[in-house]
């Protein structure tokens, strides 16, 4: 059936983690002038809330908005899906081959619309249509284009000091103190990362699987705050053997290229005799530096040449910031961002689209992983780097609109969610001291700045409302500032949660000869395991390799589980808000073989940032886990509010209706008809 299109040009501005409650508050405080203009020229609920689906986590919710189906239908049921055989294993869910529902972008391409899917972290990669109208860029990791699978050299902290005797390179270690990074005074065996999920997320799992038995909170989502980086130590010496170096210059060494490339650097004096400049060279024979930066400068970008796996030399755009520089030149600390291979076409469809973007916009920027432990570095490293990514992405979008002729654009930016996982939880004082309060307030200001940054990014597209574009601003979920610093050890989306079910007698661990728990499940004595966020599976005979529960007893074990969960208390309060059998969880869209035999959610107050709660949950500092939806431009009402509940499954149906194309095959949502200018 052919239907009238209310709009010929549609742009979806997806902002991962954008919270409608914080957004509304910041608008009222005058912090978000551009979002306010979208509202004045568009339509939303008064509270800006879209009723979120479940679970409240990235891949399933972006997939729901792409397909108009709930997770039980499309089959992407957490950040990781269950392994088809082993209950303790996780299967990477940012993989369109696991999705059983049709995405709407395929429908637009089929209808003759030149359609772009830009870094949509929910069943976008690999493309599931070979229609020539469909263009897809990445979607394999939440961060940014190429951050995972095409990273050539990881982010680094480089510390040079007079007291250091030799160059030392330590790849991918967790430096949890947030300072120092001198390998002789930090126990950096600080150690090579043990959180395998953190490594997979930051490095790009590529559709593979991982096993992560969580014995502590550091093994799960909260371990993402300590994403590992490379650490380099170098002696500072008098400059010798240079083609052109001032007599009073000092030298040190950078180790790049995964340990295979060494770059010499000079520390230079200013006119007042103070060491204030660092100059990095390709080698000592070079007379001009690759890049020069002073201690007072904000984070900058420079082009580095890194070796690729095939032996070629690849230019990478990297971030650079001087974190510390002693006036006498005796100490320097640098942060150097990840080097991404901008020419790797493996995550671009068609491949030629990679050439087009790099040629017209430039080399890909990278996102930051280090710096969240202090408000100053959160601002100077993380927020600063994301500003560059936002600017790059806006240039890409404008090129695609103005030069490349795209008519439908699905775009996603991950700045809010990424920085949320890094430092949102620091925004609540964890100790009742003036220092703790001041630190938390500094982080609260960082949160404000992240939203100001998002407002600046969204504002770059306001003019499109005058050019007959329909624009939908949407998120997958909001982000909570955690009430409790240490949530109960259940409900974490990034592993197999054993501690609470061990305490309740359903999961057993193996132990060493000294009685210490091993990261290994004792299947002979395990009736059930809690894996991923909110899923519990019965260790069932005939279904699971080590099953001990007879299928005839499955119902009773589920009953025992649900009763135990409701009776489980944490800090004197009930920790579980809702627990349902798989068949009953259909009410929330979580059912079928990709969901647990029992589905549960943590009670309000005991939640992590997102993923373990009902979608109506609120957190500290007026935060919520709800997603946002604002609709503006051609076809939508102007300056209007609507009262009806808008569910996340309604998003795809609304986009289909505004664009005049058919619904996706399995669509379970309905158009938000009250948002349209014309009756529908």
N, C-alpha and C positions, 0 to 999 in steps of 0.2 A: 504494500500500500504506500503510495506517495503522499507525503504530508508537506505542508508549507513550512519553509525554513523562516524562522524569525530573524536569523542572522546568517550571513555568509562567511563571517570571520570570527573565530572563537579562540581565545587564549586562556589557558588555565595556568594561574600562578600558584603553584603548590609550594607552601612553606612548611617544611617538616617541623612539628612541635609547636606551631603557633597557637597560643592559648587565647580563646575569646575573652576570658575573664580579665586577664592582664591587658589584653589589647583594649578592651572597653575602658578600663581604668586609666591607661596611659593616654588614650584619646581625650578623656575628660580632663586630664592634667595638662593637655596641650603638647604632649610629647610626640604624637603621631599625626602630623597635619595631612599627610598624603592619604593615609588610610581613612581619615575623616572625610576627605574629598570623595573618595570612592563611595563611602556610605551616603554622602549627600547626593550623589549622582546614581545611586543604585538601591538595592533592596537587601535586607537581611532580617533576621529576628532581632528583637530589641536587645537581647543579651548576646547576639552574634553567634550563638551556640548551634552547632549541628550535633544531633544525638549520635554519639559515636557507637560504632560496632564493637565487637569483642573477638579476640583480645586487643587491647589498646596498644598496639605495637606496629612498627613500620610496614613490613612486607604484606601482612594480610590486609591492612587498612588501605594502603595504596592500591592493592589488587581489587579490593571491594569497590573503590571509587572508579577503577578502570573498567570493571565488568558489570557493576550493578548487582553483584551477588555476594552473599555472606560467606565467611570462611569455610563453613561446612560444605557449601556448594562448590566454591572454586578450589578448595583443597590446600590453600596456603594458610596455616593455622597458628603460626608464631614466627619469630625471627628465624627459627630453625623448625623444620618438620621432623616428625619421628622417623627414625631409620626403619625400613620395612621389616627388618628381622630382629635387631638387637635393641632392647628397650633403653639401654643407657647411652646409645649413640644418637647423634644429631645429624640431620641432613640439611644442608644449606638451602634456605627457602627463597633467596633472591634468584629464582630460576623459573622462567616462564614454562619450561617443560613440565613442571609440577602443577601448573594451573589448568583446571578442567573447564574454565569458562572463557567465553569469547570477550576480548577487550574491545572497547568502543572505537579505539583508533583504527582497528582493522576495518570496522564498518565505514568510517569516514573515508579511508583510503579506497575502499571498494566503491564508494559513492562518487569517486572522482575528485576528492579533496586532497591537495598536497598537504600531508600531515607529518608533523614532527613530534617525536617522543624524546624529550631531552632529560636524561638522567632520572627516570621515574623508577623508584626502588620498589617495584611491585609488579612482577610478571611482564616486564617489558623486554628483557633480554634472555635468550636470543629472540629475535623477531619471530612471530608466529604467522606472518603473512609475507608472501613474496610479491605483493602488489607494488608496482613501481612508484606509487604515490606515497608509500610509507618510508619514513626516515627515522632511524633510531640511533641514539648516542648513549652507550653504556647502560647503567641500571644494575650492574653487578655488585655494587657496594653503595652504602648510603652516602658516603662523603662527598666526592665530586668526581667528575670525569677522569678516569685513569688512575685515581689515587691508589686503588688496590692492585689490579692485575698488571698495570703497566708501569709501576714504580721501579725505577732503575737504581735509586740510591735513597736510603731512608733518612729521615730527619736526624739532625745531629746537634749535640751540645759540645762545643770545643772549648776546653779550658787549657790555657797556657800560663805557665808560672815559672819564676826564677828557681823555685825549689824543686821543680820536677826534673828528673834526670834523663828520662828517655821518652820517646813517643810510644804511647800505648793506645790501642784501638779496641774498644769493647762493643760489639754489635748487639742491638736489641736487648737492652737491659732495662729494668725498672728502677728508676731513681726516685724513691718515694719521698725523700726529704725536700725535694723541690729546690734545693740550693746546693752549693758546693760542686759536686761532680768531679772532684779531684780523687782519682782512683786510690790514692794512698790514704786519704782521710775519710772516705766513705767506704763502707764495706761493700764495694761494688763487685764483689761477687753479688751485689745489690740487685738482685740476682737475675740471671737469665730468666726470662719470663716463664712462669708456670701456668698461667691462664691461657690455655690453648685457644679458647674462644676469642679472647681479646686479640690474639695474633691473627686468627682467621678473619675477624671483622675488619681490622685495620689493614691487613694485607690482601684481602680479597680471596674468599674461599674458592671462587671459581666453580661453584656448583658441587663441591665435594662435601665430605662429612667430617665429623670430629667427635671425640669422646671427652667429656668434661665432667668428672665426678666432683661435685661441689662440697667441700668440707668446711669452707669458711666463705664469708661474703667476698673476700678478695678473689675467689675463684670464679665469680660471676659478674653480673652487670656492674657492680661498684668497682670491680677491677679495671673497668674501662677508663677510669680516672687516671690510672697509672699505665697507660699505653706505653710500651717500651720504645726507647729511642737508642740511637748510637751515641756513645760517649768517646771522645778523643782527648787525651792529655798530651801536652807537648812542652818541652823545655823552652824557655825564652833565653836567647843568647845574643851576643853582638853579631850584627849582620856581616857575613863573610861570603865571598865568592860570587857576589852579584854583579851583573853587567852595569847596573846603575842604581846605587843605593846611597843615601846620605851617610856621612861618616858616623853620625850618632844614632842611626837607625838600629832597631832591634828586630830579630827574626824569630818566627816559630813556624810550625808545620801543621797543615790541615790534612786529615786523612779522609778521602772521599771514595767514590766508586766501589762501595762495599769492601773497603780496605785495600784496594788495588791501585788507587790513585793518590799521590801525595802532591799537595800544592804548597809552595812556600808563601809566607806572608810577612809583611813588614809592619812594625809599629813605629809611627812617625811623630815627631814633635811639631807643635805649632810655633808661631812667631814668638810666643812668650816662653818657649822652652818646655811646654807641657806636652806629654805624649797624649794625643787625642784622636789619632787617625789609624785605621787598619787598612792596608792595601794587600789584596790577594792577587797572586801572579800565577800564570800557567807554569812557569819554571823560572829559575834564577837568571836565565839568559834573556828573558823578556825585559824590554825597557818600559813597557806600559802595563799597568795592572789590569786584570780582568774586571775588578771592581774596587772602589774605594768608599769607605764609610767612616764617619766620625762617631764618637760616643754619644753625641747629642742628637744624632739623626734618628728619625722614626724608621721603622722597618722598611727596607727597600727590596727590590727584586734585581737579580742579575742572571745572566746566561752562563751556565756551566756546561762543559762538554763531558758527557759520561759514556763509558763503554756499554754497549748492549750485548745481549747474549750471543748474537751472531758475529761479534767482533767489530761492528761498525761504531762510529763515534756519533753520539746523538746530543743535540743541544737541549738543555733543560732549563726552564725558568724556575729559579729558586729564591726563596725568601732569605733575607739576611738582616740580623740585628745585633748590635753590640750590647751585651747585657751588663758587662762590667769592664772598666779599663782604668787601671791605676795611673795616676798622673806621672809617676816615675817609670812607667812602662814595665813594671815588675809582674803584672798580672792582667790577663784579658780573658773574657768569657764571651763566646759568640753562640748564636743560634742560627743554624742553616737548615732551611726547609727541605722537604722531600723533593727529589728530582724525578719528574714524571716524563715518560717517553711520549711526547705529543704526536709522534709519527706512527705509533702502533695502531694499525687499523683494525685489530682483531675485535674491538668492541664498538665498531662503527658500521652502520648499515645504511646505504651501500658504502663500501670502503672509500669511494671517491669523496664522500661527504667529509671525511676526515681531512683530506687535502684542502677542500674548499674552506673549511672553518679555520684551519691553521694558517692558510695563505692570506685570508682576509681579516682575521681577528688577531692572530699571533699564537705563540706557544701557550700551552695550558698552564695555569697556575696550580699550586697544590695547597691542600688544607693543613693546618697545624695540629700537632698532637702534644706538644710540650708547652708548659707554661701555666697550667690551671691552678697550681698550688699557691700562688700569690695573686692578689687582685691586680698588681701592677703588670705582671707578665701576662695575666689573662687579657688585659687591655692591650698591652704593647705587642704581644705576639699573636694571640688567638683572634681577638676581634680585628686587629689590623690585617691579618692574613685573609680573614673572611671578607673584609671590605674589598680586597683585591679580587676575590672570587666573585663576589656580587657584581662588581663593576665589569668583569670579563663576561659573566653570563648575560648581563643586560645588553652588552655589545653584540653578543651572539644572537640574542633574540631579535634585536633591531635589524641586524643584517638579514636574518631569515625572513623577517617581515618585509623589509624595504627593498632587498635585492634578490632574495632567493624565491620569493613568491609563495611562501607557505600560507595556507588559509586556516589551518587548525593546528594549534600548538599546545602540547602537554609539557609543561615545564615543572621542575622541582628544584628547590634550593634547600640545603641542609644546615644552614648556619645556626638556626635556633636550637635544633635538636642536638647537633654535635657539641656545641658549647654547653648546652644543658647538661649533657652527660659528664662534661668535664668539671663544671663548677657550680651548677644550680644549687646543689646540696650544701655548699658552703655559705649560702645566703641566710641561713639560720644560725644564730649564735649557739655554739655547742657547749660553751662554758659561760658562767655568769660573772664575767670580768669585763672591765671597760675595753680591754684589748680585743676580746672575742666579739664584743658588740661592734666595735669600730671595724673589725675585719669583715664581719657579716654585712654591715652597711656598705662597705666598699664593694662587696660582691653584688649586693642589690643594685648598686649604681652600674655595675657591669651588665647586669640583666637589662636594665633600662637602656644601656647603650646598644645592646644586641637588638632590642626592639626598634631603637632609632635607626640603626643600620638597616633593618628590614624595611622600615618605612621609607628610607632613602631609595632602596632597591625597588620597592613597589611603585614609588613615585615616578620612576623613569618610564612607566607605562601608562600614566594618566592620560597623556595626549591621545592615546589610541581610542579613548572614548569619543573623541571628536572625529574619528576616522572610521566610524561604524563598526568597531570591534566590540564583541561581547567578552567581558573579562570576569572570570570567577576566581576569587582568592579563597584558597582552601588549605586545610591541614589534615593530617592523618590522626592527630591527637594533640593534646596539650602536654605540659610538663609540670610535674609537682615539685615544689621545694619540700624535701622530706621532713616530716614531723619528727621521726625517730632516726637518730644517727645510725642505729644498727637494727634493721628490720629483721623479722624472723627468717630463718634459713629455709624458706619454702616460697615458691612462686617466682623464683628468678628465671628469666627467659633464656639464660645463656648456658644452661647445663642440666645435669641430673641432680635434683635437690634431695639429698639423703638425710639430713640431720633431723628434721621434724618427724618424718615417717620412721626413722630409726628410733626416735624417742617413743613414738606411738606403737612400735612393735611390728611394723609392716615391712620395713627394709632392714637388711642386715649387711654389715660390712665385714670384710676380711681384716685380720690384724696380724702384725708382725710378732716375732718371738717375745717382744717386750710389751705387747698389748696395745701398741699404737695402731690407730685406724689407718688402713691403706685405702688408696683411691681405687678400690676394687670391690664390687658387690658380691656378696655371698648368696648366690642364686638359690642354693639348696634350702635357705632359710628366709627367703624374701617372697612375700605375698604380693607386694605392689611397690611401684616406684613413682615418684613425682618427677617428671621430666619436662623441661621447658617451662613456660609461664602458664600455670593453671591447669596442667594436665596430669592425671594420675592413671597409670596403666596397671591392670591386674596381670601378674605373672602366670599366664594361663597355659595349661597343658594343651598341646595340639596347635597352639597359635605361636607361642614364644619358645625359642630353642631350649630354655632352661625352666619351662613352666612347671609349677608345683600345685597350682590351684585347679581343681577339677571344674570343668565348665558347669557342672550342676551346682557348684558352690559359689559361682561368680556373683550372683545376686546378693547373697548373704555377705560376702566380703565387701562388696560395694556399700551395703547397708552399714557394716561395721566401720568402714572408712569414713563415710559421711557423718556418722555419729561421733567418731573420734575427732574429726576436724572441727565440728561445732563445739565440742567440749574442750578443745585445745586453747589454752590461755597463754598469753605472752604479756609480761609486765602487768599481770592481774586483770587483763581484759581478753575477751574473745577475739581471736586473731583472724578468723575466717568469716567473711560476710555472707557468702553463698556457696553451696556445694550441690551439684546436680549430677545425676546419671547422664550418660551420653545421650540417651533418647530424650531426656527432659531438657538438656542444654540446647536442643533445637530451637527452643524459645528465644535464645540469644544468638542463634546462627552458628553455634559451635556443636557439630555433630559429625557422625560418620567416622571412618577408620583413621582419618588424619587427626582426630581429636581424642582425648583421653577417655577411658571408661568412666572416669569421674572428672568433672570440670569444676574448678573452684576459683574463688577470688579472695584476696586479702581484705580485711576490714579497713575502713578509712582510718588513717593515722599510722598504719604500719606499712605503707607503700613505698616502693622505690619511685623513680621518676615517672615511669609509665609501664604498662604491660602486665601488671599483676592485680589490677583493680577493675571494678566496674567503671564504665565510662562516665558516670556521674560523680566521680570522686573528686574531692577538693583537698588541697594541701596548705602548707604554711605560706604566709605572705600573700594570701589571696590568690593562690594558683589553682589551676584545675587541670584535669586530664582530658577535658572535652576538646574536640576539634572545632575549627572556625569555618564559617562559610559566608562570603559576601559576594553578591552578584550585581554587576553593573554593565552599562553599555546597551547596545542595540538589543531590543526585544524585552529588556527587563524594566520594571517600574523604576521611577526616579524618586529618590529621597523617601522611600517607603519602608515600613516595617511590617512584618507578617507574624501571625501568632501560631501558625501550625507547626507541629513538630516536624523537623526535617531530619530524616534518618540518613546514615551514611550510604546505604544502598540506593537512596534516591538520587545521588549525585549523577551517576552515569545516565539515568533516565532523563534527568533535567537537561544535561548537555545534549543528549540525542534529540530531545524535543526542540531546544533552541536552534539546533543545527538542521532540523528537518530530515534526519535519517532514521532508519529503523532502530528499534531497541536491540540490544545484544540478545543472542539466542536464549540465554538462561536468566535474563534480567528479572530480579525480584523486587526492584524498587519502582517508585512512581515519580513522574515529573512533579516538581514543586510548582504546580500550575498557578498558584496565587502570587508567584513572583513575576509572572509574565505581564507585559503591557496589554496584550490581546488575550481574550478568553481562549482557553485550550480545551 
